[in-house]
Amino acid sequence: MKFPGTCIVCKKKIEINEIGLWAKGIGVKHQACADVVELRCAVCGGPAGCPKCEFAADCDLSKVSQLCICKKCNDDKDAFISYQKAIAKKFPILNLKI
């Protein structure tokens, strides 16, 4: 890195002269974070639980929606409403009425 930055995956600082992967308009991430094969939960922001997911055998993480939900949030009584609110907050331009 020629300039310091913040990893878009782990949110930790990447220092000057450290190896990082940069994409214009997306951001930078640690080399190790590029190998992470776990989506973030759209509701709580925690790990979505990809290794334990019932669809893991059929899921291609590079092609699926990145708006997954973890088991804990999915098991919540109001899971769908929580998911809708989280997506509306992340994408206010959609102007979703909930």
C-alpha positions in Angstrom: 0.0 0.0 0.0 1.2 3.5 -0.8 -1.4 5.0 1.5 -3.0 3.7 4.6 -6.6 2.4 4.4 -9.3 0.5 6.1 -10.2 -3.1 5.1 -13.7 -3.4 3.8 -14.0 -6.9 5.2 -12.6 -6.8 8.7 -12.7 -3.0 9.2 -9.1 -2.9 10.5 -6.4 -0.5 9.3 -4.1 -1.4 6.5 -0.7 0.3 6.9 1.6 1.8 4.3 3.9 -0.9 2.8 1.5 -3.7 3.8 0.0 -5.9 1.1 -3.6 -5.0 0.2 -6.0 -5.6 -2.6 -7.6 -2.4 -4.0 -10.5 -2.0 -6.5 -11.5 1.4 -7.8 -14.9 2.4 -6.4 -15.0 -0.6 -4.0 -12.1 -0.1 -1.6 -9.2 -2.1 -0.2 -8.9 -5.3 1.8 -6.1 -7.3 3.4 -4.7 -10.1 1.3 -5.9 -12.6 3.9 -9.4 -11.1 4.0 -9.7 -11.7 0.3 -9.8 -15.5 1.0 -12.7 -15.2 3.4 -15.6 -17.4 2.2 -18.3 -16.2 4.6 -21.0 -13.7 3.9 -22.1 -11.1 6.5 -25.7 -11.2 7.9 -27.7 -8.4 6.3 -29.5 -7.9 9.6 -26.9 -8.0 12.4 -23.7 -7.7 10.4 -22.2 -10.8 12.0 -21.1 -13.9 10.1 -23.9 -15.5 8.1 -22.8 -19.0 8.9 -21.9 -20.1 5.4 -19.9 -23.2 6.4 -22.9 -24.6 8.3 -25.6 -23.4 5.9 -28.0 -26.0 4.6 -27.4 -24.7 1.0 -23.6 -24.7 1.3 -23.1 -27.6 -1.2 -25.1 -25.7 -3.9 -24.1 -22.1 -3.1 -21.5 -20.2 -5.1 -20.6 -17.3 -2.9 -19.1 -15.3 -5.9 -22.5 -15.4 -7.6 -25.2 -15.3 -4.9 -26.7 -12.2 -3.4 -24.5 -10.8 -0.6 -27.7 -10.0 1.4 -27.9 -13.3 3.4 -29.2 -13.7 6.9 -27.7 -15.7 9.8 -29.4 -18.5 11.6 -29.8 -16.5 14.8 -31.6 -13.6 13.0 -33.6 -16.1 10.8 -34.9 -17.8 13.9 -36.1 -14.5 15.4 -39.9 -14.2 15.5 -40.0 -11.1 13.3 -37.1 -12.2 11.0 -38.7 -11.0 7.8 -39.6 -7.6 9.2 -36.0 -7.2 10.6 -34.6 -8.2 7.2 -36.8 -5.7 5.4 -35.8 -2.9 7.8 -32.1 -3.7 7.4 -32.3 -3.7 3.6 -34.3 -0.5 3.6 -31.6 1.1 5.8 -28.8 -0.1 3.6 -30.5 1.0 0.4 -32.5 4.1 1.2 -32.8 4.9 -2.5 -35.2 2.0 -2.9 -37.7 4.0 -0.8 -39.2 0.8 0.6 -42.4 1.2 2.6 -42.4 -1.0 5.6 
